[in-house]
Amino acid sequence: MSQSEKNRYSENELKEFEALILEKIDKAKVELNELKKSLTKSGDTGEDITNNSTKVLEDGADTLEKENLNQLAARQQKFINNLENALIRIKNGTYGICIDTGNLISKERLKAVPHTMHSIAAKLAKK
């Protein structure tokens, strides 16, 4: 049976995707923790003696860096949530099925973007 004739992935295929997703979640959580550590350390230079103009520039740079780290952390958390939602779809039997077309999403796409809910055709049609 070809992929186009299948309407869902086999249990073995789903286990492969689950292992891939769990690995990505572990890596993403490590990266998120590193971002959180950086956020708590940023702005703590340990130096109290600076002239005022330099201090203002450093404060601005620290604020910008903190904003960037916050954005990265938020994106990473969203990525983790999307991966965890993909695990739920594996459990309820809807993983790998395009929510727009109802067709099976290609294995290649799922390996590249394991949390996707859209086939390439559906994604391109939205543009």
N, C-alpha and C positions, 0 to 999 in steps of 0.2 A: 504494500500500500504506500503510495507516494505521500509526501508531506501535504500536498494540496488536498488529498482525499481524507487525511486525518482531521479530526476535529478537536483532538487534545493530545498532549504528550503522554508517553507511557510512564509507569511508576518509576522505572529505572532512569528515564530521562529527567523526570521531575527531581529525583534524588541528586542527580548531577547538578542541576540548577540550584537546588537547595544548598549543596556544599559550596558552590561558587558564591552564592549570596551570603552565606554565613562567613565565609572568608573575607568578603568585601566589608561586611558589617564590622568584623573584628579590626580590620585595618582602619576603617573610617573612625571607629571609636578611639583608637590609639591616636590618630591625627587630631580628633576633637579634643582629647585630653591635653595634647601638646599645645593646641591653640589656647585652651583655657589657662594653662600654666603661663603662657606668654602674656595673656591678658592680665593676670594677677601680678606679673613681674614688671610689665611696662610702666614707665613713669617712676619707677623706684631706682633712681640713679645712685642714691646713697651720698650724694654731694649736696651740701647746703651752701657752699660759698661759690656764687656765680654773680656776674653783673646783670643788671635788670634786663637789658636788651637781649642778651644771649638767653636769659631765662625765658623770655616771652617766645622767642623762636623755638626753643626746646619744647616749651609747653604746647605750642601749635603742632610741632612734629609729633609729639607724644599723642596728642588728641587724634591726629590723622591716622597714626599707626594703630591706635586703639580702635578707631572706627573700622579700619580695614580688617583688623583681627576679629572684631564683632561680626562683620559681614561674612567673613570666611567661616566662623564658627556657626553662624545661622545656616549658611549653605550646607555645611557638613552635617548639621543636625537634620536638615530637611532630607538630605541624601540617605541618612540612616533610617529615617522614618519611611521613606519610599522603599528602601530595601526590606524593612520589616513588613510593610504592606504586601510586598511581593511574596514573602513567606506565607502570609495569610492566604493569598490567592493560590499558592501551591496546595495548602491544606484543604481549601474548599473547592479545588478542582477547576478554577478559572484561570490559572496561570498560563501565560503564553497565548491567550486568545485576545485578539484585537477588540477593544471596546467599541471601535467605530465600524469595523467591517464584519466582525464575528469570525474572521478567518484566523488560522494559526499564524503567529508571528514566527519568522524564520529563526532557526537556532543561532545563526551567525549574529543576528541583531540582539537576541537575548543574551548571548555570551558577551557582547560588547556593552549592552545597556540592560542588565538583568532585571531592572525594576520597571522597564517600559510596559505600557499598556496599549501601545500603538504600533501597527505594522508600518513598514517604510511607505507603502502605498498610501495609507491613511495620513501619515505625517506629511508627505509631499502634497497631498490633496488640500491640506489646511493652509499651505503657504500661499 
